[in-house]
Amino acid sequence: MRRTTYPIVATLLATPAFAQERALTVDITEVYRVGGLNAQEWAFFGPALQMSFDGVGNLLVLDVVNRRIVVIGPDGRLVRVVGREGEGPGEFQMSMAIAVWRDGRFAVPDMGHSAIQVFNPDGELARFVRLADENTPLAGTLGFRERIRADPLGDGIIAQGVGGVMAQMANFANRRMGRPEDENPAGVDDRALETLDLSGDVMRSTPILQGWRAPRPGTSLSSAGEADWSRVVATTEPRYFEPEFHWDVLPDGTIAYSDSSAYAIKFTRPDGSLLDVLTRPLSPEAVSQRIRERTIASHLQQLEDRLAGGSSSAGPLPPRDPEESRQRIRDRTFYHEVPVVRGIAVTWDGGLWIQRRGEDPWNDDGPIDVFSADREYLGTLAVGQPAMPATFGPDGLVAHMERDELDVPTLVVSRLWVEVR
């Protein structure tokens, strides 16, 4: 085991509204690591992973590319592998997310099956819940959920809606079939949450809340425009610094989310009714011409790095040529201010980690504010000390993912203590 202590020095933030930081000491003891280039076959993971702990400290890892669930015990040893690529129940085709209950049950939406598969703690398939009627256009898009959580108060899951190109596809197909404009076959949008009831043979969804969306005039398309895929993509591509929708679920079912550029974390009851708003005196920065120029230059450099590595994509769809990618970066518009909040994570006991922007406006990996389960501000972690965990587990367990130069992931599970100094 490796044990690391990070002393953190209190600082004043260079923001329009100053906030005094409180120093923390973070103590981390590494418990195990699995994966990497020389790993055993079961621990040789693909590049895309989703993971969550259960109540006894097992880490359940959805290996998206290899289409399987790997269950790792608290000692770092393999417990079991669930599923494989295939068309039958208990097999996976296109799964992007996993929800894990504390008792060890887990659910996996699958676009290929147009279903959500629910498994018992022993890995046996419990239920195969179809997403919608087969005649519903693009019903499979309901399975394209990249962020879901097990409902701590029931047997369903809480899911963020479908957005971007997938929503445009579903809504376009809906209109072509003559369905009403307000009937969305893909469920709520990507700035909203809903509960997915898995108790029957067909899933039922209930909207929970709708987050704020920054006004964006002039993005509607005519029927002719919808036939031009490049124009469809242009309407779904976010602006630079457009506020994202961040959220997580507390153990008592309370939902915490951020939907604007301000430091304002909203708390709602499970039904979506507002309970409270958590704030700190940190203000978003106005987007200046200098920020615009540096942001575009940074994205152009990232594209050149990808081109050198063999990829030319600069958006949701592959471009025709590298120059088209460069032009899309230059033409992308800006939101008028730089959001403060870049991520929200709930700890096992109901505390909060709020990630802020980095030193550069486009950097998402800034310092992390830590709050107790009572929403008391405990202090701020400096950048990378430690990084935001991929998931929190019982008894202080956290999981991080490291990548080597070939992009092969290694999972590092540690036990973490945060103390106010």
Residue pairs with C-beta under 8 A, 6 or more apart in sequence:
1 29
1 30
1 31
2 29
2 30
3 27
3 28
3 29
3 30
4 27
4 28
4 29
4 30
5 25
5 26
5 27
5 28
6 25
6 26
6 27
6 28
6 381
6 382
6 385
6 386
7 23
7 25
7 421
8 23
8 24
8 25
8 26
8 379
8 380
8 381
8 382
8 385
8 421
9 23
9 382
10 20
10 21
10 22
10 23
11 21
12 18
12 19
12 20
12 21
13 19
13 21
13 282
15 282
15 283
15 285
15 340
16 283
16 285
17 281
17 282
17 283
18 281
19 280
19 281
19 282
21 367
21 379
21 380
22 377
22 378
22 379
22 380
22 420
23 379
23 420
23 421
24 370
24 378
24 379
24 380
24 381
24 418
24 419
24 420
24 421
25 418
25 419
25 421
26 381
26 385
26 386
26 416
26 417
26 418
26 419
27 416
27 417
27 419
28 386
28 398
28 414
28 415
28 416
28 417
29 414
29 415
30 412
30 413
30 414
31 74
31 76
31 397
31 413
31 414
31 415
32 75
32 76
32 412
32 413
33 76
33 410
33 411
33 412
33 413
34 43
34 72
34 76
34 410
34 411
35 43
35 44
35 45
35 408
35 409
35 410
35 411
36 43
36 404
36 408
36 409
36 410
37 404
37 406
37 408
39 45
39 410
40 78
42 70
42 78
42 81
43 70
43 78
44 408
45 61
45 63
45 66
45 70
45 408
45 409
45 411
46 63
46 64
46 65
46 66
47 65
47 403
47 407
47 408
47 409
48 63
48 64
48 65
49 61
49 62
49 63
49 64
49 390
49 401
49 409
49 411
50 61
50 62
50 64
50 96
50 97
50 98
51 59
51 60
51 61
51 62
51 98
51 390
51 391
51 399
51 411
52 59
52 60
52 98
52 99
52 100
52 106
52 150
52 391
53 59
53 60
53 100
53 348
53 391
53 392
53 393
53 394
53 397
53 399
54 60
54 100
54 101
54 102
54 103
54 104
54 106
54 121
55 102
55 103
55 104
55 394
56 74
56 104
56 394
57 73
57 74
57 393
57 394
57 395
57 397
58 71
58 72
58 73
58 74
58 79
58 104
59 71
59 72
59 391
59 393
59 399
59 411
59 413
60 69
60 70
60 71
60 72
60 98
60 100
60 106
61 69
61 70
61 71
61 72
61 411
62 69
62 95
62 97
62 98
62 108
63 69
63 70
64 95
64 96
66 85
67 83
67 84
67 85
67 91
67 92
67 93
67 95
68 81
68 82
68 83
68 84
68 92
69 81
69 82
69 83
69 98
69 106
69 108
69 119
69 123
70 78
70 81
70 82
71 78
71 79
71 80
71 81
71 82
71 123
72 78
72 79
72 411
72 413
73 79
74 397
76 413
80 122
80 123
82 90
82 119
82 123
83 90
83 91
83 92
83 108
84 91
84 92
85 91
85 92
85 93
86 92
86 93
87 93
87 112
87 113
89 117
89 125
89 128
90 117
90 119
90 125
92 108
92 110
92 112
92 117
93 110
93 111
93 112
93 113
94 110
94 111
94 112
94 143
95 108
95 109
95 110
95 111
95 143
96 109
96 111
96 143
96 144
96 145
96 146
97 108
97 109
97 145
97 146
97 147
97 148
98 106
98 107
98 108
98 148
99 106
99 107
99 108
99 148
99 149
99 150
99 157
100 106
100 150
101 150
101 152
102 150
102 152
103 121
104 120
104 121
105 118
105 119
105 120
105 121
105 126
105 150
106 118
106 119
106 150
107 116
107 117
107 118
107 119
107 148
107 150
107 157
107 198
108 116
108 117
108 119
109 115
109 116
109 131
109 142
109 143
109 144
109 145
109 148
109 159
110 116
110 117
110 143
111 140
111 141
111 143
111 144
112 140
112 143
113 128
113 143
114 130
114 131
114 132
114 134
114 139
114 140
114 142
114 143
115 128
115 129
115 130
115 131
115 143
116 129
116 131
116 143
116 157
116 196
116 198
116 203
117 125
117 127
117 128
117 129
118 125
118 126
118 127
118 128
118 129
118 198
119 125
119 126
120 126
127 198
129 198
129 200
129 201
129 202
129 203
130 201
130 202
130 203
131 139
131 140
131 142
131 143
131 202
131 203
132 139
132 142
132 185
132 202
132 203
133 139
133 202
136 185
137 170
137 173
137 174
137 176
137 177
137 179
137 185
138 166
138 169
138 170
138 173
138 185
138 186
139 185
141 162
141 166
141 167
141 169
141 170
141 185
141 186
142 162
142 185
142 186
142 187
142 203
144 162
144 166
145 159
145 160
145 162
146 160
147 159
147 160
147 247
148 157
148 158
148 159
148 160
149 157
149 158
149 159
149 248
149 249
150 157
150 158
151 157
151 158
151 195
151 249
151 253
151 270
152 249
152 250
152 251
152 252
152 253
153 252
153 253
153 270
154 195
155 198
155 199
156 195
156 196
156 197
156 198
156 199
157 195
157 196
157 198
158 193
158 194
158 195
158 196
158 208
158 249
158 255
159 187
159 193
159 194
159 195
159 196
160 190
160 192
160 193
160 245
160 247
161 167
161 186
161 187
161 188
161 189
161 190
161 191
161 192
161 193
161 194
162 170
162 186
162 187
162 189
162 190
163 189
163 190
163 191
163 236
164 190
164 236
164 237
164 316
165 232
165 233
165 236
165 316
165 317
166 186
167 184
167 186
167 189
167 190
167 236
168 226
168 232
168 235
168 236
170 184
170 185
170 186
171 184
171 185
171 186
172 226
172 232
173 185
174 183
174 184
174 185
175 181
179 185
187 194
187 205
188 194
188 205
188 207
188 210
189 210
190 245
191 210
191 211
191 212
191 213
191 245
191 259
192 207
192 208
192 209
192 210
192 211
193 207
193 208
193 209
193 247
193 255
193 257
193 272
194 205
194 206
194 207
194 208
195 205
195 206
195 208
196 203
196 204
196 205
197 203
197 204
197 205
197 206
207 272
208 255
208 268
208 270
208 271
208 272
209 255
209 257
209 268
209 272
211 245
211 257
211 259
212 243
212 259
212 260
213 259
214 242
214 243
214 260
214 335
216 239
219 235
220 235
221 231
221 232
221 235
225 231
225 232
226 232
229 317
233 315
233 316
233 317
236 316
237 315
237 316
237 328
237 332
238 244
239 332
239 333
239 334
239 335
240 287
240 292
240 295
240 332
240 333
240 334
240 335
240 362
241 261
241 287
241 295
241 334
241 335
241 337
241 338
241 339
241 361
241 362
242 335
243 258
243 259
243 260
243 261
243 335
243 339
244 339
244 342
245 257
245 258
245 259
246 257
246 258
246 259
246 341
246 342
246 343
246 344
247 255
247 256
247 257
247 258
247 344
248 255
248 256
248 257
248 344
248 345
248 346
249 255
249 256
249 346
250 256
250 346
250 350
251 346
251 348
251 349
251 350
252 350
253 269
253 270
254 267
254 268
254 269
254 270
254 275
255 267
255 268
255 269
255 270
255 272
256 265
256 266
256 267
256 278
256 344
256 346
256 352
257 265
257 266
257 268
257 344
258 264
258 265
258 266
258 341
258 344
259 266
260 339
261 284
261 335
261 337
261 338
261 339
261 340
262 279
262 283
262 284
262 339
262 340
263 279
263 280
263 281
263 282
263 283
263 340
263 341
263 354
263 356
264 277
264 278
264 279
265 277
265 278
265 279
265 341
265 344
265 352
265 354
266 274
266 276
266 277
266 278
267 274
267 275
267 276
267 277
267 278
268 274
268 275
269 275
276 375
278 352
278 371
278 375
280 369
280 377
282 340
282 356
283 340
284 337
284 338
284 339
284 340
285 291
285 337
285 338
285 361
286 336
286 337
286 338
287 334
287 335
287 336
287 337
287 338
287 361
291 338
291 361
292 334
294 360
294 361
295 334
295 361
295 362
296 329
296 330
298 360
298 362
299 314
299 329
299 362
300 326
300 329
300 330
303 312
303 314
303 322
303 325
303 326
303 329
306 312
306 313
306 314
307 322
312 318
312 319
312 321
312 322
312 325
313 319
313 325
314 325
314 326
314 328
314 329
315 325
315 328
319 325
319 328
338 357
338 361
339 357
340 356
340 357
341 354
341 355
341 356
341 357
342 355
342 356
342 357
342 364
342 365
342 366
343 353
343 354
343 355
343 364
343 388
344 352
344 353
344 354
344 355
345 352
345 353
345 355
345 388
345 389
345 392
346 352
346 353
346 392
347 353
347 373
347 392
348 392
348 393
348 394
348 395
348 396
348 397
349 373
350 373
351 370
351 371
351 372
351 373
352 369
352 370
352 371
352 375
353 368
353 369
353 370
353 371
353 388
353 389
354 368
354 369
354 370
354 371
355 364
355 365
355 366
355 367
355 368
355 388
356 366
356 367
356 368
356 369
357 363
357 364
357 366
358 364
358 365
358 366
358 383
359 366
359 383
365 383
365 384
365 387
365 388
366 383
367 380
367 381
367 382
367 383
368 380
368 381
368 388
369 377
369 379
369 380
369 381
370 377
370 378
370 379
370 380
370 381
370 418
371 377
371 378
372 378
378 418
378 420
379 418
379 420
379 421
381 418
386 398
386 400
386 416
387 400
389 398
389 399
389 400
389 416
390 399
390 400
390 401
391 398
391 399
392 398
393 399
393 413
395 415
396 415
396 416
396 417
397 413
397 414
397 415
397 416
398 413
398 414
398 415
398 416
399 411
399 412
399 413
399 414
400 411
400 412
400 414
401 409
401 410
401 411
401 412
402 409
402 410
402 412
403 409
403 410
404 410
